[in-house]
Amino acid sequence: MVVGAGIVGSVVAEEARRRAPTAKILLLDAAQAGSGATRYSAALSTPTGATDAHRRLVRRAERWYAELEGSGGPRRRHLITYWVVPESEVDELREEFVSDPPVPVGPADRVRLSATHPDLVVHPDEVLLRSGGVWAGRAAATAQVLATRLNRTGSSGCWEGVRVDDVQPDGDGQVVLTHTGERLRTRHVVLATGAWLASAAGQLGDAGQLYDAERVGWPLRVKKVAALHLARRPAPDDPVVIFCAEDAFLLPLPEQGLTLFSFYCPTWDVCPGRDLMIEPDELAAARAVLAARSPSLVAAVAGGRAAGDGYLPARLPSVVEDPTRPGVIVAGGCSGSGFQLAPALAESALAGLDRFAKD
Ligand SMILES: Cc1cc2nc3c(=O)[nH]c(=O)nc-3n(C[C@H](O)[C@H](O)[C@H](O)COP(=O)(O)OP(=O)(O)OC[C@H]3O[C@@H](n4cnc5c(N)ncnc54)[C@H](O)[C@@H]3O)c2cc1C
């Protein structure tokens, strides 16, 4: 059983379905598949990772989503990308690439960039690089496609609108208690409830905690992740622009007729269950970053999006087994990169269950 049908839970369920096609897999979500942070995700994937461990996860994601697309899953948009990077960090950035290392821009790139962003500011101590290997997916659509596949497979399925209130040990398995009073028996449970895994989430008034974060030693906190919508209608082949110093990027969304400006939002300990908005002080800070990079885009700000995501100190997702409930695996801590890193996280979660089954 998998609790939470965001991108992580959906990918866990899909991986389990592929590995054991005859097993009965139940995916449960309090809302609908593709809700939570997944609903708001920019779903950008860059071929970079700060550490070897991170790069392994990135390589895995690349293969997994390519296979999903090959098997009729949502199509990815491959995007030429310009990186605005401080000169002192160029070597470090190059080392982070797992493929398609960046190259300095040429005259044709400058023409292309000035056609899209005529007033783009690149400081004298910064370098402009170009790379391929970057793509944007569709996070909520992916979760929904995977939930649908489950519904069409044997006795497996996705139950939406069903909240799990508790998981209790029961003989050699678990009993999962839902808000409607059902008691569902299962051998294994993967908890993939995103920001709802944070220990503070229960105290913030959301539906109960499904595990005790302190007991499993998981210092998960919830940070707001946010992006502005810019009323700039992109052309289909407009590039992505990544501002390394600000941890921000401009992503064209031609289907929605918008450009997205993703910015670093340092607001912690938000409540995942509430509809989050970009608050005035956060908007002012984001506009200041945008104004320093492309003054003309500030006038194009037309709303935005925000959600809470679970962060772990190493900024990488992780899997932990609940020490008091053998067979319960907790998978999360996506730290703002959960769309990209869900496949590797799902594999670790299932490896955790394999280990448990052998013990
Ligand atoms: C604006 C924005 C931009 C982003 N951009 C990117 C990006 O470019 N690239 C990238 O890789 N990542 C990006 N992310 C981060 C990424 O979207 C998240 O890391 C990822 O969606 C987390 O997925 P999840 O499945 O762990 O959690 P969620 O998507 O939050 O899903 C958790 C699910 O659990 C359900 N749930 C909770 N409690 C219960 C319960 N008790 N019972 C049943 N169900 C429950 C919820 O309803 C929800 O559907 C972005 C996020 C935001 C908000």
The ligand as a Gaussian input file, in Angstrom:
#p B3LYP/6-31G(d) Opt

LIG

0 1
 C        6.191000      26.059000      -7.390000
 C        6.974000      24.763000      -7.356000
 C        7.923000      24.511000      -8.326000
 C        8.630000      23.311000      -8.312000
 N        9.521000      23.060000      -9.309000
 C       10.173000      21.874000      -9.349000
 C       11.033000      21.574000     -10.422000
 O       11.215000      22.376000     -11.345000
 N       11.650000      20.345000     -10.454000
 C       11.460000      19.435000      -9.441000
 O       12.049000      18.342000      -9.513000
 N       10.665000      19.709000      -8.382000
 C       10.024000      20.904000      -8.324000
 N        9.200000      21.199000      -7.275000
 C        9.179000      20.290000      -6.118000
 C        8.290000      19.097000      -6.378000
 O        7.071000      19.505000      -6.950000
 C        8.039000      18.372000      -5.050000
 O        9.279000      18.026000      -4.479000
 C        7.231000      17.097000      -5.267000
 O        6.038000      17.387000      -5.948000
 C        6.919000      16.411000      -3.936000
 O        6.162000      15.268000      -4.251000
 P        5.583000      14.317000      -3.109000
 O        4.889000      13.237000      -3.815000
 O        6.662000      13.990000      -2.136000
 O        4.564000      15.231000      -2.284000
 P        3.191000      15.904000      -2.712000
 O        3.158000      16.238000      -4.140000
 O        2.957000      17.025000      -1.749000
 O        2.123000      14.756000      -2.496000
 C        1.762000      14.308000      -1.217000
 C        0.360000      13.726000      -1.346000
 O        0.039000      13.087000      -0.116000
 C       -1.335000      13.286000       0.117000
 N       -1.566000      13.093000       1.542000
 C       -1.082000      13.812000       2.575000
 N       -1.481000      13.302000       3.747000
 C       -2.244000      12.216000       3.453000
 C       -2.944000      11.254000       4.229000
 N       -2.946000      11.305000       5.573000
 N       -3.630000      10.264000       3.594000
 C       -3.648000      10.188000       2.231000
 N       -2.996000      11.091000       1.453000
 C       -2.304000      12.077000       2.050000
 C       -1.603000      14.703000      -0.367000
 O       -2.982000      14.913000      -0.681000
 C       -0.709000      14.783000      -1.597000
 O       -1.407000      14.460000      -2.791000
 C        8.434000      22.373000      -7.268000
 C        7.465000      22.612000      -6.293000
 C        6.735000      23.797000      -6.348000
 C        5.677000      24.025000      -5.298000

